[in-house]
Amino acid sequence: MIEIVPLSRAAPDAVEAVLDAAFGTDRHGRTAYRMRAGVHAVPHLSFAAFDGDALIGTLQMWPVELAQPDGRAEPLVLLGPVAVIPCRQRDGIGRKMMDHALRAADSSGETALMLIGDPEYYGRFFGFDADATGSWEIPGPVERRRLLARLTGGRTLPATGAIRPRQAALAG
Ligand SMILES: CC(C)(COP(=O)(O)OP(=O)(O)OC[C@H]1O[C@@H](n2cnc3c(N)ncnc32)[C@H](O)[C@@H]1OP(=O)(O)O)[C@@H](O)C(=O)NCCC(=O)NCCS
């Protein structure tokens, strides 16, 4: 039976192995990693999928913000990576983790989520789109159609600004 549990229940090495298998070992230079450099994943919004004792998927969320020229910053949550081990992909595990994580985000009052991912997946099933993100500055290359956001509860965000790690959450 597949179970979605807090990510803290998975061994850190096993989480890294899932991410390497899904994204490759050269994944650390990706733009998404730069957006959340120096902050920790949000514990109550990060999950693991287990089939028995086997870790088969992971999903993390991170505190980031959209910085404005006047010094203000709008808090957002960066979702990802979402990873399922290759031999179990396209079997509903990604959707199961996403549904669980979005319910957790909604019930914690997180009204602005963002991610870099395929709109064919994250738009089709989970309500993400690129409507709000077209002019955001991002710390690295990104295909604009893959820079997605999900706003709920009437939340709006500035059309411009720079995405960066949430300064109040920077470690040390
Ligand atoms: C993307 C990923 C998380 C999806 O999880 P999954 O468990 O494989 O997918 P699901 O079984 O939940 O997918 C259900 C549906 O989405 C579709 N789908 C899955 N990945 C897709 C993608 N990248 N683009 C478009 N559709 C996709 C499936 O075909 C399936 O459609 P169907 O029900 O019409 O057959 C997983 O495939 C993965 O880890 N991929 C490699 C890493 C990655 O690209 N992560 C996303 C970026 S953060």
The ligand as a MOL file (V3000), in Angstrom:
LIG
                    3D

  0  0  0     0  0            999 V3000
M  V30 BEGIN CTAB
M  V30 COUNTS 48 50 0 0 0
M  V30 BEGIN ATOM
M  V30 1 C 6.6640 14.3290 -13.1010 0
M  V30 2 C 6.4220 13.2390 -12.0710 0
M  V30 3 C 6.6070 13.8020 -10.6700 0
M  V30 4 C 4.9570 12.7760 -12.2320 0
M  V30 5 O 4.6590 11.7570 -11.3080 0
M  V30 6 P 4.0910 10.3490 -11.8320 0
M  V30 7 O 3.7470 9.5470 -10.6300 0
M  V30 8 O 5.0670 9.7890 -12.7980 0
M  V30 9 O 2.8150 10.8020 -12.6410 0
M  V30 10 P 1.2990 10.4610 -12.3760 0
M  V30 11 O 1.0990 8.9830 -12.4540 0
M  V30 12 O 0.8480 11.1670 -11.1710 0
M  V30 13 O 0.7010 11.1240 -13.7020 0
M  V30 14 C -0.5940 11.0550 -13.9790 0
M  V30 15 C -0.8370 11.6280 -15.3610 0
M  V30 16 O 0.0620 12.6970 -15.6640 0
M  V30 17 C 0.7360 12.4580 -16.8840 0
M  V30 18 N 2.0990 12.9540 -16.7610 0
M  V30 19 C 3.0750 12.5350 -15.9250 0
M  V30 20 N 4.1850 13.2870 -16.0910 0
M  V30 21 C 3.8930 14.2050 -17.0370 0
M  V30 22 C 4.6330 15.2540 -17.6430 0
M  V30 23 N 5.8950 15.5370 -17.2980 0
M  V30 24 N 4.0080 16.0020 -18.6020 0
M  V30 25 C 2.7410 15.7380 -18.9600 0
M  V30 26 N 1.9760 14.7560 -18.4160 0
M  V30 27 C 2.5670 13.9950 -17.4700 0
M  V30 28 C 0.6880 10.9550 -17.0450 0
M  V30 29 O 0.7940 10.5910 -18.3790 0
M  V30 30 C -0.6740 10.6470 -16.4870 0
M  V30 31 O -1.6830 10.9890 -17.4330 0
M  V30 32 P -2.9190 10.0370 -17.7120 0
M  V30 33 O -3.6160 9.8680 -16.3780 0
M  V30 34 O -3.7220 10.7640 -18.7250 0
M  V30 35 O -2.2980 8.7710 -18.2010 0
M  V30 36 C 7.3560 12.0050 -12.2570 0
M  V30 37 O 7.0920 11.4390 -13.5150 0
M  V30 38 C 8.8350 12.3400 -12.1650 0
M  V30 39 O 9.4280 12.2200 -11.0890 0
M  V30 40 N 9.4660 12.7300 -13.2810 0
M  V30 41 C 10.8750 13.0790 -13.3120 0
M  V30 42 C 11.1740 14.2990 -12.5090 0
M  V30 43 C 10.3410 15.4880 -12.9180 0
M  V30 44 O 10.2980 15.8410 -14.1060 0
M  V30 45 N 9.6900 16.1650 -11.9150 0
M  V30 46 C 8.8350 17.3240 -12.1500 0
M  V30 47 C 9.5100 18.6440 -12.0650 0
M  V30 48 S 9.4910 19.3550 -10.4170 0
M  V30 END ATOM
M  V30 BEGIN BOND
M  V30 1 1 1 2
M  V30 2 1 2 3
M  V30 3 1 2 4
M  V30 4 1 2 36
M  V30 5 1 4 5
M  V30 6 1 5 6
M  V30 7 2 6 7
M  V30 8 1 6 8
M  V30 9 1 6 9
M  V30 10 1 9 10
M  V30 11 2 10 11
M  V30 12 1 10 12
M  V30 13 1 10 13
M  V30 14 1 13 14
M  V30 15 1 14 15
M  V30 16 1 15 16
M  V30 17 1 15 30
M  V30 18 1 16 17
M  V30 19 1 17 18
M  V30 20 1 17 28
M  V30 21 1 18 19
M  V30 22 1 18 27
M  V30 23 2 19 20
M  V30 24 1 20 21
M  V30 25 1 21 22
M  V30 26 2 21 27
M  V30 27 1 22 23
M  V30 28 2 22 24
M  V30 29 1 24 25
M  V30 30 2 25 26
M  V30 31 1 26 27
M  V30 32 1 28 29
M  V30 33 1 28 30
M  V30 34 1 30 31
M  V30 35 1 31 32
M  V30 36 2 32 33
M  V30 37 1 32 34
M  V30 38 1 32 35
M  V30 39 1 36 37
M  V30 40 1 36 38
M  V30 41 2 38 39
M  V30 42 1 38 40
M  V30 43 1 40 41
M  V30 44 1 41 42
M  V30 45 1 42 43
M  V30 46 2 43 44
M  V30 47 1 43 45
M  V30 48 1 45 46
M  V30 49 1 46 47
M  V30 50 1 47 48
M  V30 END BOND
M  V30 END CTAB
M  END
